[in-house]
Amino acid sequence: MKDTVQQFEHVIAICRSLFEKKLKDYGPAWRIMRPQSITDQIYIKANRIRSIEIKGVSQIDEGIRSEFIGIVNYGIIGIIQLALGFADSCDITEQEALGLYDNYMTQTKELMYKKNHDYDEAWRSMRISSYTDLILMKIHRTKQIEDNCGQTLVSEGIDANYMDMVNYSLFGLIKLEFGEEDGAAN
């Protein structure tokens, strides 16, 4: 698990760095987004990953790596929006946004560590394309929960689905960063 922790921290740092740079460029403009819009934004990114995986080529000079980073960051934004509610303006500072990002990222990765313990790092034997499909399934589940006004009978809520999308994306990033694309365990 030691390598997993180091690899997770590495790819999280990449995602956080981009999040921080975009905060400097745009501020927390995402505060106006309703959770449904965030779910749709994640859908766009996951669907593009799947399209590239199926077609084998991208016509835009950004591959699936940047889309996984986007899913990570929008997933954390989604969790923040669920906790705070959406706003009509940028009502938090960049530092507050970073603090919220760090808090919810910590919760998300701690969930992964617990699941990883129980599942014995099964994710390492999966293909990146399976993460894409799982993210898309989680998006469809999330949309159904949103259509049900956030109510579930026996299932996890929207926040848990966002956390899973973030973690599947982090798995994909680890495989892309550390050369484990083929689904074989190291």
C-alpha positions in Angstrom: 0.0 0.0 0.0 3.0 2.3 0.5 3.4 2.7 -3.3 -0.3 3.3 -3.6 -0.2 6.1 -1.1 2.8 7.8 -2.8 1.2 7.4 -6.2 -2.1 8.8 -5.0 -0.4 11.8 -3.4 1.6 12.4 -6.7 -1.5 12.5 -8.9 -3.6 14.4 -6.4 -0.8 17.0 -6.3 -1.1 17.3 -10.1 -4.8 17.8 -9.9 -4.6 20.3 -7.0 -1.9 22.3 -8.8 -4.2 22.8 -11.8 -7.1 23.6 -9.5 -5.0 26.2 -7.8 -3.8 27.8 -11.1 -7.4 28.0 -12.4 -8.5 29.6 -9.1 -5.9 32.3 -9.8 -7.1 32.7 -13.4 -10.9 32.6 -12.7 -11.4 32.7 -9.0 -14.1 30.4 -7.6 -16.5 31.1 -10.5 -17.7 27.5 -10.2 -19.6 28.5 -7.1 -22.6 29.5 -9.3 -22.9 26.0 -10.7 -25.7 23.8 -9.5 -24.7 20.2 -8.8 -26.7 19.0 -11.8 -24.5 21.2 -14.0 -21.4 19.7 -12.4 -22.6 16.2 -13.1 -23.2 17.2 -16.7 -19.6 18.7 -16.9 -18.2 15.4 -15.6 -20.3 13.5 -18.1 -18.8 15.6 -21.0 -15.3 14.7 -19.8 -16.0 11.0 -19.2 -17.8 10.7 -22.6 -14.8 12.3 -24.3 -12.5 9.8 -22.7 -14.7 6.9 -23.9 -14.8 8.4 -27.4 -11.0 8.6 -27.5 -10.7 5.1 -26.2 -13.0 3.8 -28.8 -11.7 5.8 -31.8 -8.1 5.5 -30.7 -7.4 9.1 -31.7 -8.1 12.6 -30.5 -8.4 15.6 -32.8 -7.9 18.1 -30.0 -4.3 18.3 -28.5 -5.4 17.0 -25.1 -5.7 13.4 -24.3 -7.5 11.4 -21.6 -5.1 12.5 -18.9 -6.4 16.1 -18.9 -10.0 14.8 -18.8 -9.3 12.5 -15.8 -7.8 15.6 -14.0 -10.9 17.5 -14.9 -13.2 14.8 -13.5 -11.1 14.8 -10.2 -11.4 18.6 -9.9 -15.1 18.8 -10.9 -15.9 15.9 -8.6 -14.4 17.7 -5.6 -16.2 20.9 -6.7 -19.4 18.9 -6.8 -18.9 17.7 -3.2 -18.2 21.3 -2.2 -21.4 22.5 -3.9 -23.4 19.8 -2.2 -22.0 20.9 1.2 -22.3 24.7 0.7 -25.1 24.9 -1.8 -24.6 26.9 -5.0 -24.3 30.7 -4.9 -25.3 33.6 -7.1 -21.7 34.9 -7.1 -18.2 34.0 -6.1 -18.8 34.1 -2.3 -15.6 32.4 -1.1 -12.0 33.4 -1.4 -9.4 31.4 -3.3 -7.8 30.3 0.0 -11.2 29.2 1.3 -11.7 27.2 -1.9 -8.3 25.6 -1.6 -9.1 24.7 2.0 -12.4 23.1 1.0 -10.7 21.3 -1.8 -8.1 19.8 0.5 -10.7 18.8 3.1 -12.9 17.0 0.6 -9.9 15.5 -1.2 -8.7 14.1 2.1 -12.1 12.6 2.8 -12.2 11.1 -0.7 -8.8 9.5 -0.5 -9.4 8.1 3.0 -12.5 6.4 1.6 -10.3 4.9 -1.2 -7.7 3.7 1.3 -10.4 1.9 3.3 -11.9 0.3 0.1 -8.5 -0.5 -1.2 -7.7 -2.4 1.9 -10.9 -4.4 1.6 -10.6 -5.0 -2.1 -6.8 -5.7 -2.0 -5.9 -3.3 -4.7 -8.1 -5.0 -7.3 -8.1 -1.7 -9.3 -4.5 -2.4 -10.4 -5.7 -5.4 -12.4 -8.4 -3.3 -14.2 -8.2 -1.6 -17.5 -8.4 2.2 -17.7 -11.4 1.8 -20.0 -13.2 0.0 -17.1 -12.7 3.1 -15.0 -14.2 5.2 -17.8 -17.3 2.9 -17.9 -17.6 2.9 -14.1 -17.5 6.7 -14.1 -20.1 6.9 -16.8 -22.3 4.5 -14.8 -21.8 6.6 -11.6 -22.9 9.7 -13.6 -26.1 8.0 -14.8 -26.8 6.9 -11.2 -26.1 10.5 -10.0 -28.5 11.9 -12.6 -31.2 9.5 -11.5 -30.7 10.5 -7.8 -30.8 14.2 -8.9 -34.0 13.5 -10.8 -35.3 12.0 -7.5 -34.5 15.2 -5.7 -31.5 13.6 -4.0 -33.6 10.9 -2.4 -32.5 7.2 -2.4 -34.1 4.1 -0.7 -31.0 2.0 -0.2 -28.2 3.6 -2.2 -25.4 5.9 -1.4 -26.0 9.6 -2.1 -24.6 12.0 -4.7 -21.6 12.8 -2.6 -20.5 9.2 -2.5 -20.9 8.9 -6.3 -18.7 12.0 -6.8 -16.1 10.5 -4.5 -16.1 7.2 -6.5 -15.8 9.2 -9.7 -12.8 11.1 -8.3 -11.2 7.8 -7.1 -11.7 6.0 -10.4 -10.1 9.0 -12.2 -7.2 8.9 -9.8 -6.7 5.2 -10.5 -6.6 6.1 -14.2 -4.1 8.9 -13.6 -1.9 6.6 -11.6 -1.9 4.0 -14.4 -1.1 6.8 -17.0 1.6 8.4 -14.9 3.3 5.2 -13.8 3.0 3.1 -16.9 0.4 0.5 -15.9 -1.9 0.9 -18.9 -2.2 -2.8 -19.6 -4.1 -3.6 -16.4 -1.3 -5.8 -15.0 -0.4 -5.4 -11.3 3.2 -4.4 -10.5 
